[in-house]
Amino acid sequence: MKVQVMGDGQIIIPSEIRQRLGLREGDELLFSLEGDVVRLRPIKRRRLSEFRGALPATVPYPGKEAIRQHVAETLTIGNE
């Protein structure tokens, strides 16, 4: 597909390509230059919740209060 570069450097990505890649307004693209070839890749943002369980837990979760107490102790030790 052929597109034209506008005066301010903007291009219009054809709707067929936007639809195929699932691009929406505000999405970001990564440009890379390989010789005289330009590659465009969408940068897909992922929610933090999507990473839940991605890494094995090495220590059981002690609970919110235990973590708060540990942080408070750590901050107190660092300020002495």
N, CA, C and O atoms as a printed pandas DataFrame, in Angstrom:
     atom_number atom_name residue_name chain_id  residue_number  x_coord  y_coord  z_coord
0              1         N          MET        A               1    0.852   -1.184    0.000
1              2        CA          MET        A               1    0.000    0.000    0.000
2              3         C          MET        A               1    0.887    1.233    0.000
3              4         O          MET        A               1    1.967    1.250    0.591
4              5         N          LYS        A               2    0.417    2.225   -0.655
5              6        CA          LYS        A               2    1.178    3.453   -0.803
6              7         C          LYS        A               2    0.498    4.557    0.004
7              8         O          LYS        A               2   -0.714    4.751   -0.094
8              9         N          VAL        A               3    1.296    5.286    0.809
9             10        CA          VAL        A               3    0.772    6.426    1.555
10            11         C          VAL        A               3    1.670    7.624    1.288
11            12         O          VAL        A               3    2.797    7.475    0.816
12            13         N          GLN        A               4    1.168    8.802    1.592
13            14        CA          GLN        A               4    1.911   10.027    1.357
14            15         C          GLN        A               4    2.303   10.652    2.689
15            16         O          GLN        A               4    1.517   10.654    3.637
16            17         N          VAL        A               5    3.526   11.184    2.757
17            18        CA          VAL        A               5    3.993   11.882    3.956
18            19         C          VAL        A               5    3.512   13.323    3.866
19            20         O          VAL        A               5    3.734   13.999    2.862
20            21         N          MET        A               6    2.855   13.785    4.917
21            22        CA          MET        A               6    2.350   15.159    4.964
22            23         C          MET        A               6    3.486   16.113    5.300
23            24         O          MET        A               6    4.586   15.678    5.645
24            25         N          GLY        A               7    3.227   17.395    5.202
25            26        CA          GLY        A               7    4.234   18.419    5.445
26            27         C          GLY        A               7    4.849   18.372    6.829
27            28         O          GLY        A               7    6.022   18.706    7.001
28            29         N          ASP        A               8    4.075   17.962    7.811
29            30        CA          ASP        A               8    4.590   17.900    9.186
30            31         C          ASP        A               8    5.108   16.507    9.547
31            32         O          ASP        A               8    5.351   16.224   10.719
32            33         N          GLY        A               9    5.280   15.631    8.541
33            34        CA          GLY        A               9    5.838   14.302    8.776
34            35         C          GLY        A               9    4.808   13.245    9.102
35            36         O          GLY        A               9    5.170   12.086    9.305
36            37         N          GLN        A              10    3.534   13.604    9.160
37            38        CA          GLN        A              10    2.503   12.625    9.483
38            39         C          GLN        A              10    2.166   11.763    8.267
39            40         O          GLN        A              10    2.283   12.194    7.120
40            41         N          ILE        A              11    1.745   10.538    8.556
41            42        CA          ILE        A              11    1.226    9.646    7.524
42            43         C          ILE        A              11   -0.108    9.106    8.010
43            44         O          ILE        A              11   -0.393    9.115    9.208
44            45         N          ILE        A              12   -0.911    8.644    7.087
45            46        CA          ILE        A              12   -2.175    8.012    7.447
46            47         C          ILE        A              12   -2.005    6.512    7.222
47            48         O          ILE        A              12   -1.702    6.068    6.115
48            49         N          ILE        A              13   -2.204    5.746    8.283
49            50        CA          ILE        A              13   -2.117    4.290    8.177
50            51         C          ILE        A              13   -3.446    3.809    7.611
51            52         O          ILE        A              13   -4.498    4.096    8.183
52            53         N          PRO        A              14   -3.418    3.091    6.512
53            54        CA          PRO        A              14   -4.673    2.633    5.903
54            55         C          PRO        A              14   -5.546    1.856    6.891
55            56         O          PRO        A              14   -5.045    1.125    7.746
56            57         N          SER        A              15   -6.863    2.032    6.750
57            58        CA          SER        A              15   -7.800    1.426    7.691
58            59         C          SER        A              15   -7.669   -0.095    7.740
59            60         O          SER        A              15   -7.832   -0.690    8.805
60            61         N          GLU        A              16   -7.378   -0.734    6.608
61            62        CA          GLU        A              16   -7.212   -2.186    6.588
62            63         C          GLU        A              16   -6.097   -2.627    7.534
63            64         O          GLU        A              16   -6.239   -3.615    8.254
64            65         N          ILE        A              17   -4.998   -1.892    7.525
65            66        CA          ILE        A              17   -3.869   -2.228    8.402
66            67         C          ILE        A              17   -4.224   -1.922    9.852
67            68         O          ILE        A              17   -3.918   -2.721   10.737
68            69         N          ARG        A              18   -4.867   -0.774   10.115
69            70        CA          ARG        A              18   -5.264   -0.431   11.487
70            71         C          ARG        A              18   -6.186   -1.500   12.057
71            72         O          ARG        A              18   -6.029   -1.916   13.205
72            73         N          GLN        A              19   -7.145   -1.941   11.255
73            74        CA          GLN        A              19   -8.087   -2.962   11.728
74            75         C          GLN        A              19   -7.379   -4.283   11.980
75            76         O          GLN        A              19   -7.618   -4.943   12.991
76            77         N          ARG        A              20   -6.516   -4.660   11.064
77            78        CA          ARG        A              20   -5.817   -5.951   11.208
78            79         C          ARG        A              20   -4.932   -5.986   12.445
79            80         O          ARG        A              20   -4.805   -7.023   13.097
80            81         N          LEU        A              21   -4.309   -4.831   12.770
81            82        CA          LEU        A              21   -3.442   -4.759   13.950
82            83         C          LEU        A              21   -4.202   -4.370   15.214
83            84         O          LEU        A              21   -3.632   -4.374   16.305
84            85         N          GLY        A              22   -5.472   -4.039   15.077
85            86        CA          GLY        A              22   -6.270   -3.645   16.238
86            87         C          GLY        A              22   -5.853   -2.296   16.786
87            88         O          GLY        A              22   -5.951   -2.058   17.990
88            89         N          LEU        A              23   -5.384   -1.402   15.908
89            90        CA          LEU        A              23   -4.928   -0.083   16.349
90            91         C          LEU        A              23   -6.108    0.843   16.573
91            92         O          LEU        A              23   -7.075    0.854   15.812
92            93         N          ARG        A              24   -5.998    1.622   17.645
93            94        CA          ARG        A              24   -7.018    2.611   17.967
94            95         C          ARG        A              24   -6.342    3.953   18.201
95            96         O          ARG        A              24   -5.124    4.025   18.359
96            97         N          GLU        A              25   -7.123    4.993   18.222
97            98        CA          GLU        A              25   -6.586    6.323   18.479
98            99         C          GLU        A              25   -5.837    6.329   19.813
99           100         O          GLU        A              25   -6.346    5.834   20.819
100          101         N          GLY        A              26   -4.644    6.882   19.816
101          102        CA          GLY        A              26   -3.835    6.953   21.029
102          103         C          GLY        A              26   -2.857    5.807   21.178
103          104         O          GLY        A              26   -1.953    5.883   22.011
104          105         N          ASP        A              27   -3.007    4.737   20.390
105          106        CA          ASP        A              27   -2.048    3.630   20.451
106          107         C          ASP        A              27   -0.681    4.115   19.992
107          108         O          ASP        A              27   -0.573    5.065   19.217
108          109         N          GLU        A              28    0.352    3.457   20.476
109          110        CA          GLU        A              28    1.714    3.830   20.115
110          111         C          GLU        A              28    2.315    2.798   19.182
111          112         O          GLU        A              28    1.987    1.613   19.241
112          113         N          LEU        A              29    3.214    3.277   18.310
113          114        CA          LEU        A              29    3.913    2.419   17.363
114          115         C          LEU        A              29    5.405    2.556   17.581
115          116         O          LEU        A              29    5.897    3.624   17.946
116          117         N          LEU        A              30    6.117    1.472   17.356
117          118        CA          LEU        A              30    7.571    1.469   17.455
118          119         C          LEU        A              30    8.128    1.462   16.037
119          120         O          LEU        A              30    7.835    0.558   15.254
120          121         N          PHE        A              31    8.932    2.471   15.709
121          122        CA          PHE        A              31    9.593    2.547   14.414
122          123         C          PHE        A              31   10.997    1.987   14.562
123          124         O          PHE        A              31   11.678    2.281   15.544
124          125         N          SER        A              32   11.443    1.182   13.597
125          126        CA          SER        A              32   12.839    0.757   13.563
126          127         C          SER        A              32   13.312    0.837   12.121
127          128         O          SER        A              32   12.550    0.599   11.184
128          129         N          LEU        A              33   14.574    1.173   11.965
129          130        CA          LEU        A              33   15.161    1.336   10.651
130          131         C          LEU        A              33   16.205    0.255   10.458
131          132         O          LEU        A              33   17.161    0.161   11.227
132          133         N          GLU        A              34   16.023   -0.559    9.437
133          134        CA          GLU        A              34   16.945   -1.651    9.121
134          135         C          GLU        A              34   17.427   -1.439    7.690
135          136         O          GLU        A              34   16.764   -1.838    6.732
136          137         N          GLY        A              35   18.592   -0.805    7.560
137          138        CA          GLY        A              35   19.080   -0.432    6.235
138          139         C          GLY        A              35   18.188    0.668    5.695
139          140         O          GLY        A              35   18.073    1.733    6.300
140          141         N          ASP        A              36   17.561    0.416    4.567
141          142        CA          ASP        A              36   16.626    1.408    4.020
142          143         C          ASP        A              36   15.174    0.958    4.171
143          144         O          ASP        A              36   14.290    1.444    3.466
144          145         N          VAL        A              37   14.938    0.027    5.095
145          146        CA          VAL        A              37   13.592   -0.483    5.359
146          147         C          VAL        A              37   13.122    0.013    6.722
147          148         O          VAL        A              37   13.828   -0.117    7.722
148          149         N          VAL        A              38   11.924    0.580    6.747
149          150        CA          VAL        A              38   11.321    1.047    7.998
150          151         C          VAL        A              38   10.300    0.005    8.438
151          152         O          VAL        A              38    9.446   -0.416    7.657
152          153         N          ARG        A              39   10.402   -0.403    9.705
153          154        CA          ARG        A              39    9.434   -1.361   10.253
154          155         C          ARG        A              39    8.612   -0.642   11.322
155          156         O          ARG        A              39    9.144    0.139   12.111
156          157         N          LEU        A              40    7.332   -0.912   11.335
157          158        CA          LEU        A              40    6.414   -0.380   12.334
158          159         C          LEU        A              40    5.817   -1.536   13.110
159          160         O          LEU        A              40    5.334   -2.508   12.528
160          161         N          ARG        A              41    5.853   -1.423   14.434
161          162        CA          ARG        A              41    5.223   -2.452   15.274
162          163         C          ARG        A              41    4.374   -1.769   16.326
163          164         O          ARG        A              41    4.811   -0.788   16.930
164          165         N          PRO        A              42    3.174   -2.266   16.557
165          166        CA          PRO        A              42    2.349   -1.677   17.617
166          167         C          PRO        A              42    2.922   -2.018   18.983
167          168         O          PRO        A              42    3.438   -3.114   19.202
168          169         N          ILE        A              43    2.824   -1.069   19.890
169          170        CA          ILE        A              43    3.226   -1.298   21.283
170          171         C          ILE        A              43    1.931   -1.541   22.052
171          172         O          ILE        A              43    1.147   -0.619   22.274
172          173         N          LYS        A              44    1.723   -2.764   22.447
173          174        CA          LYS        A              44    0.492   -3.118   23.157
174          175         C          LYS        A              44    0.727   -2.973   24.659
175          176         O          LYS        A              44    1.593   -3.635   25.232
176          177         N          ARG        A              45   -0.040   -2.119   25.270
177          178        CA          ARG        A              45    0.028   -1.940   26.717
178          179         C          ARG        A              45   -0.723   -3.090   27.378
179          180         O          ARG        A              45   -1.788   -3.501   26.917
180          181         N          ARG        A              46   -0.158   -3.595   28.453
181          182        CA          ARG        A              46   -0.821   -4.682   29.177
182          183         C          ARG        A              46   -1.088   -4.232   30.598
183          184         O          ARG        A              46   -0.306   -3.487   31.189
184          185         N          ARG        A              47   -2.178   -4.684   31.122
185          186        CA          ARG        A              47   -2.514   -4.366   32.504
186          187         C          ARG        A              47   -1.647   -5.195   33.440
187          188         O          ARG        A              47   -1.275   -6.326   33.127
188          189         N          LEU        A              48   -1.338   -4.625   34.573
189          190        CA          LEU        A              48   -0.526   -5.319   35.561
190          191         C          LEU        A              48   -1.175   -6.636   35.971
191          192         O          LEU        A              48   -0.477   -7.615   36.235
192          193         N          SER        A              49   -2.488   -6.669   36.024
193          194        CA          SER        A              49   -3.197   -7.885   36.433
194          195         C          SER        A              49   -2.952   -9.045   35.466
195          196         O          SER        A              49   -3.108  -10.207   35.844
196          197         N          GLU        A              50   -2.571   -8.742   34.226
197          198        CA          GLU        A              50   -2.291   -9.805   33.260
198          199         C          GLU        A              50   -1.025  -10.583   33.615
199          200         O          GLU        A              50   -0.828  -11.701   33.140
200          201         N          PHE        A              51   -0.173   -9.999   34.443
201          202        CA          PHE        A              51    1.073  -10.654   34.817
202          203         C          PHE        A              51    0.945  -11.508   36.073
203          204         O          PHE        A              51    1.900  -12.178   36.465
204          205         N          ARG        A              52   -0.213  -11.492   36.701
205          206        CA          ARG        A              52   -0.429  -12.278   37.927
206          207         C          ARG        A              52   -0.161  -13.756   37.640
207          208         O          ARG        A              52   -0.726  -14.333   36.711
208          209         N          GLY        A              53    0.691  -14.342   38.434
209          210        CA          GLY        A              53    1.013  -15.750   38.298
210          211         C          GLY        A              53    2.091  -16.042   37.266
211          212         O          GLY        A              53    2.404  -17.205   37.014
212          213         N          ALA        A              54    2.666  -14.999   36.664
213          214        CA          ALA        A              54    3.693  -15.204   35.638
214          215         C          ALA        A              54    4.991  -15.742   36.242
215          216         O          ALA        A              54    5.719  -16.493   35.593
216          217         N          LEU        A              55    5.271  -15.356   37.479
217          218        CA          LEU        A              55    6.483  -15.814   38.147
218          219         C          LEU        A              55    6.096  -16.676   39.348
219          220         O          LEU        A              55    5.087  -16.418   40.005
220          221         N          PRO        A              56    6.894  -17.687   39.627
221          222        CA          PRO        A              56    6.568  -18.525   40.785
222          223         C          PRO        A              56    6.791  -17.763   42.090
223          224         O          PRO        A              56    7.755  -17.008   42.221
224          225         N          ALA        A              57    5.904  -17.965   43.042
225          226        CA          ALA        A              57    6.063  -17.347   44.360
226          227         C          ALA        A              57    7.100  -18.143   45.140
227          228         O          ALA        A              57    6.978  -19.360   45.277
228          229         N          THR        A              58    8.115  -17.461   45.647
229          230        CA          THR        A              58    9.156  -18.149   46.410
230          231         C          THR        A              58    8.901  -18.063   47.910
231          232         O          THR        A              58    9.448  -18.845   48.688
232          233         N          VAL        A              59    8.065  -17.108   48.307
233          234        CA          VAL        A              59    7.738  -16.926   49.717
234          235         C          VAL        A              59    6.225  -16.751   49.795
235          236         O          VAL        A              59    5.658  -15.991   49.010
236          237         N          PRO        A              60    5.559  -17.434   50.722
237          238        CA          PRO        A              60    4.112  -17.250   50.827
238          239         C          PRO        A              60    3.768  -15.816   51.233
239          240         O          PRO        A              60    4.519  -15.176   51.969
240          241         N          TYR        A              61    2.655  -15.327   50.760
241          242        CA          TYR        A              61    2.195  -13.963   51.064
242          243         C          TYR        A              61    1.861  -13.863   52.548
243          244         O          TYR        A              61    0.977  -14.570   53.030
244          245         N          PRO        A              62    2.568  -12.980   53.288
245          246        CA          PRO        A              62    2.350  -12.899   54.734
246          247         C          PRO        A              62    1.151  -12.057   55.133
247          248         O          PRO        A              62    0.743  -12.093   56.294
248          249         N          GLY        A              63    0.585  -11.315   54.226
249          250        CA          GLY        A              63   -0.556  -10.446   54.535
250          251         C          GLY        A              63   -0.136   -8.989   54.555
251          252         O          GLY        A              63    1.038   -8.656   54.716
252          253         N          LYS        A              64   -1.129   -8.135   54.389
253          254        CA          LYS        A              64   -0.882   -6.691   54.287
254          255         C          LYS        A              64   -0.222   -6.118   55.542
255          256         O          LYS        A              64    0.721   -5.333   55.455
256          257         N          GLU        A              65   -0.720   -6.513   56.688
257          258        CA          GLU        A              65   -0.205   -5.950   57.948
258          259         C          GLU        A              65    1.265   -6.316   58.164
259          260         O          GLU        A              65    2.057   -5.481   58.601
260          261         N          ALA        A              66    1.624   -7.549   57.861
261          262        CA          ALA        A              66    3.023   -7.971   58.019
262          263         C          ALA        A              66    3.933   -7.175   57.075
263          264         O          ALA        A              66    5.044   -6.802   57.450
264          265         N          ILE        A              67    3.468   -6.924   55.879
265          266        CA          ILE        A              67    4.261   -6.147   54.925
266          267         C          ILE        A              67    4.399   -4.711   55.409
267          268         O          ILE        A              67    5.488   -4.139   55.349
268          269         N          ARG        A              68    3.302   -4.122   55.889
269          270        CA          ARG        A              68    3.365   -2.748   56.407
270          271         C          ARG        A              68    4.333   -2.647   57.584
271          272         O          ARG        A              68    5.095   -1.686   57.685
272          273         N          GLN        A              69    4.301   -3.628   58.461
273          274        CA          GLN        A              69    5.191   -3.624   59.615
274          275         C          GLN        A              69    6.643   -3.740   59.159
275          276         O          GLN        A              69    7.510   -3.038   59.679
276          277         N          HIS        A              70    6.914   -4.609   58.204
277          278        CA          HIS        A              70    8.272   -4.775   57.690
278          279         C          HIS        A              70    8.781   -3.477   57.052
279          280         O          HIS        A              70    9.929   -3.086   57.261
280          281         N          VAL        A              71    7.927   -2.821   56.282
281          282        CA          VAL        A              71    8.327   -1.553   55.643
282          283         C          VAL        A              71    8.598   -0.503   56.715
283          284         O          VAL        A              71    9.591    0.220   56.634
284          285         N          ALA        A              72    7.732   -0.410   57.714
285          286        CA          ALA        A              72    7.928    0.563   58.788
286          287         C          ALA        A              72    9.238    0.305   59.521
287          288         O          ALA        A              72    9.973    1.245   59.823
288          289         N          GLU        A              73    9.536   -0.961   59.810
289          290        CA          GLU        A              73   10.797   -1.295   60.483
290          291         C          GLU        A              73   11.993   -0.947   59.603
291          292         O          GLU        A              73   12.998   -0.436   60.096
292          293         N          THR        A              74   11.892   -1.218   58.323
293          294        CA          THR        A              74   12.980   -0.926   57.395
294          295         C          THR        A              74   13.235    0.575   57.330
295          296         O          THR        A              74   14.385    1.015   57.332
296          297         N          LEU        A              75   12.153    1.366   57.271
297          298        CA          LEU        A              75   12.305    2.816   57.213
298          299         C          LEU        A              75   12.876    3.356   58.517
299          300         O          LEU        A              75   13.672    4.295   58.500
300          301         N          THR        A              76   12.482    2.779   59.639
301          302        CA          THR        A              76   12.988    3.208   60.937
302          303         C          THR        A              76   14.476    2.908   61.052
303          304         O          THR        A              76   15.243    3.749   61.521
304          305         N          ILE        A              77   14.890    1.723   60.630
305          306        CA          ILE        A              77   16.303    1.338   60.695
306          307         C          ILE        A              77   17.131    2.246   59.807
307          308         O          ILE        A              77   18.240    2.625   60.185
308          309         N          GLY        A              78   16.628    2.603   58.644
309          310        CA          GLY        A              78   17.367    3.472   57.721
310          311         C          GLY        A              78   17.505    4.892   58.208
311          312         O          GLY        A              78   18.395    5.608   57.749
312          313         N          ASN        A              79   16.638    5.336   59.143
313          314        CA          ASN        A              79   16.680    6.720   59.632
314          315         C          ASN        A              79   17.470    6.865   60.919
315          316         O          ASN        A              79   17.586    7.975   61.438
316          317         N          GLU        A              80   18.006    5.803   61.440
317          318        CA          GLU        A              80   18.749    5.885   62.720
318          319         C          GLU        A              80   20.140    6.386   62.510
319          320         O          GLU        A              80   20.900    6.517   63.470
